[in-house]
């Protein structure tokens, strides 16, 4: 009887480690737009309407929840505070179709967990060529700060955003 309980305990422990493991990105996040880097360069490269270049008055919001299959995202961003909802599975195989508002087209997006980060790869729907790589990282040493780095493959200029858990700017 003790052996059965021991095995059961190991099984529960294994399940919990899978649920708890992965980056600490779930939660409610608010961007500090004053710390945003290289957005103007990216917007010029993708031919975004020039009236918004140099404007940093908007603040991005992200609500990220763990699900049994991956991560559910609800985001508001851009000058129109556009709402987006999507779900990513961190197996680097499951494809989610994501649209980047006025900035770009739809992307066939996959993602994986690497260390403390969730890394998403946005590929062109017709060619399958990766055009965007987005890394969302929360370090255990600073669990209230999420750094989001968006690399636009062609422009080679990373856009960097800083998000704070529950809007607590530090």
DAJO-V653868 format. One record per residue. N is the residue number from 1. RES is the residue in three letters. SS is DSSP state (a for helix, b for strand, c for the rest). D_CENTER is the distance of its C-alpha to the mean C-alpha in whole Angstrom. Layout:
BEGIN
n=N res=RES ss=SS d_center=D_CENTER
n=N res=RES ss=SS d_center=D_CENTER
END
This chain:
BEGIN
n=1 res=UNK ss=c d_center=46
n=2 res=UNK ss=a d_center=44
n=3 res=UNK ss=a d_center=43
n=4 res=UNK ss=a d_center=41
n=5 res=UNK ss=a d_center=40
n=6 res=UNK ss=a d_center=38
n=7 res=UNK ss=a d_center=37
n=8 res=UNK ss=a d_center=35
n=9 res=UNK ss=a d_center=34
n=10 res=UNK ss=a d_center=32
n=11 res=UNK ss=a d_center=31
n=12 res=UNK ss=a d_center=29
n=13 res=UNK ss=a d_center=28
n=14 res=UNK ss=a d_center=26
n=15 res=UNK ss=a d_center=24
n=16 res=UNK ss=a d_center=23
n=17 res=UNK ss=a d_center=22
n=18 res=UNK ss=a d_center=20
n=19 res=UNK ss=a d_center=18
n=20 res=UNK ss=a d_center=18
n=21 res=UNK ss=c d_center=17
n=22 res=UNK ss=c d_center=13
n=23 res=UNK ss=c d_center=11
n=24 res=UNK ss=c d_center=11
n=25 res=UNK ss=c d_center=8
n=26 res=UNK ss=c d_center=10
n=27 res=UNK ss=b d_center=12
n=28 res=UNK ss=b d_center=12
n=29 res=UNK ss=b d_center=11
n=30 res=UNK ss=b d_center=13
n=31 res=UNK ss=b d_center=12
n=32 res=UNK ss=c d_center=16
n=33 res=UNK ss=a d_center=16
n=34 res=UNK ss=a d_center=19
n=35 res=UNK ss=a d_center=17
n=36 res=UNK ss=c d_center=15
n=37 res=UNK ss=b d_center=16
n=38 res=UNK ss=c d_center=18
n=39 res=UNK ss=a d_center=16
n=40 res=UNK ss=a d_center=20
n=41 res=UNK ss=a d_center=20
n=42 res=UNK ss=a d_center=18
n=43 res=UNK ss=a d_center=19
n=44 res=UNK ss=a d_center=22
n=45 res=UNK ss=a d_center=21
n=46 res=UNK ss=c d_center=20
n=47 res=UNK ss=c d_center=23
n=48 res=UNK ss=c d_center=21
n=49 res=UNK ss=c d_center=24
n=50 res=UNK ss=a d_center=26
n=51 res=UNK ss=a d_center=26
n=52 res=UNK ss=a d_center=23
n=53 res=UNK ss=c d_center=23
n=54 res=UNK ss=c d_center=23
n=55 res=UNK ss=c d_center=22
n=56 res=UNK ss=c d_center=20
n=57 res=UNK ss=c d_center=21
n=58 res=UNK ss=c d_center=18
n=59 res=UNK ss=c d_center=15
n=60 res=UNK ss=c d_center=12
n=61 res=UNK ss=b d_center=11
n=62 res=UNK ss=b d_center=9
n=63 res=UNK ss=b d_center=10
n=64 res=UNK ss=b d_center=9
n=65 res=UNK ss=b d_center=11
n=66 res=UNK ss=b d_center=13
n=67 res=UNK ss=b d_center=15
n=68 res=UNK ss=c d_center=17
n=69 res=UNK ss=c d_center=16
n=70 res=UNK ss=b d_center=12
n=71 res=UNK ss=b d_center=9
n=72 res=UNK ss=b d_center=10
n=73 res=UNK ss=b d_center=8
n=74 res=UNK ss=b d_center=10
n=75 res=UNK ss=b d_center=10
n=76 res=UNK ss=b d_center=13
n=77 res=UNK ss=b d_center=13
n=78 res=UNK ss=c d_center=15
n=79 res=UNK ss=c d_center=19
n=80 res=UNK ss=c d_center=20
n=81 res=UNK ss=c d_center=17
n=82 res=UNK ss=b d_center=16
n=83 res=UNK ss=b d_center=15
n=84 res=UNK ss=b d_center=12
n=85 res=UNK ss=b d_center=12
n=86 res=UNK ss=b d_center=11
n=87 res=UNK ss=b d_center=11
n=88 res=UNK ss=b d_center=9
n=89 res=UNK ss=c d_center=12
n=90 res=UNK ss=c d_center=11
n=91 res=UNK ss=c d_center=15
n=92 res=UNK ss=c d_center=14
n=93 res=UNK ss=c d_center=16
n=94 res=UNK ss=c d_center=15
n=95 res=UNK ss=c d_center=15
n=96 res=UNK ss=b d_center=13
n=97 res=UNK ss=b d_center=14
n=98 res=UNK ss=b d_center=12
n=99 res=UNK ss=b d_center=14
n=100 res=UNK ss=c d_center=13
n=101 res=UNK ss=c d_center=16
n=102 res=UNK ss=c d_center=18
n=103 res=UNK ss=c d_center=17
n=104 res=UNK ss=c d_center=17
n=105 res=UNK ss=c d_center=17
n=106 res=UNK ss=b d_center=16
n=107 res=UNK ss=b d_center=14
n=108 res=UNK ss=b d_center=14
n=109 res=UNK ss=b d_center=11
n=110 res=UNK ss=b d_center=11
n=111 res=UNK ss=b d_center=9
n=112 res=UNK ss=b d_center=11
n=113 res=UNK ss=b d_center=11
n=114 res=UNK ss=b d_center=13
n=115 res=UNK ss=c d_center=14
n=116 res=UNK ss=c d_center=12
n=117 res=UNK ss=b d_center=9
n=118 res=UNK ss=b d_center=7
n=119 res=UNK ss=b d_center=7
n=120 res=UNK ss=b d_center=7
n=121 res=UNK ss=b d_center=10
n=122 res=UNK ss=b d_center=11
n=123 res=UNK ss=b d_center=15
n=124 res=UNK ss=b d_center=18
n=125 res=UNK ss=c d_center=19
n=126 res=UNK ss=c d_center=23
n=127 res=UNK ss=c d_center=23
n=128 res=UNK ss=c d_center=20
n=129 res=UNK ss=c d_center=19
n=130 res=UNK ss=b d_center=16
n=131 res=UNK ss=b d_center=15
n=132 res=UNK ss=b d_center=12
n=133 res=UNK ss=b d_center=10
n=134 res=UNK ss=b d_center=6
n=135 res=UNK ss=b d_center=6
n=136 res=UNK ss=b d_center=5
n=137 res=UNK ss=b d_center=8
n=138 res=UNK ss=c d_center=11
n=139 res=UNK ss=c d_center=14
n=140 res=UNK ss=a d_center=17
n=141 res=UNK ss=a d_center=19
n=142 res=UNK ss=a d_center=17
n=143 res=UNK ss=c d_center=15
n=144 res=UNK ss=c d_center=15
n=145 res=UNK ss=b d_center=13
n=146 res=UNK ss=b d_center=9
n=147 res=UNK ss=b d_center=9
n=148 res=UNK ss=b d_center=7
n=149 res=UNK ss=b d_center=9
n=150 res=UNK ss=b d_center=9
n=151 res=UNK ss=b d_center=12
n=152 res=UNK ss=b d_center=14
n=153 res=UNK ss=c d_center=17
n=154 res=UNK ss=c d_center=20
n=155 res=UNK ss=c d_center=20
n=156 res=UNK ss=c d_center=19
n=157 res=UNK ss=c d_center=18
n=158 res=UNK ss=b d_center=14
n=159 res=UNK ss=b d_center=13
n=160 res=UNK ss=b d_center=12
n=161 res=UNK ss=b d_center=11
n=162 res=UNK ss=b d_center=12
n=163 res=UNK ss=b d_center=11
n=164 res=UNK ss=b d_center=13
n=165 res=UNK ss=b d_center=14
n=166 res=UNK ss=c d_center=16
n=167 res=UNK ss=c d_center=17
n=168 res=UNK ss=c d_center=19
n=169 res=UNK ss=c d_center=19
n=170 res=UNK ss=c d_center=20
END
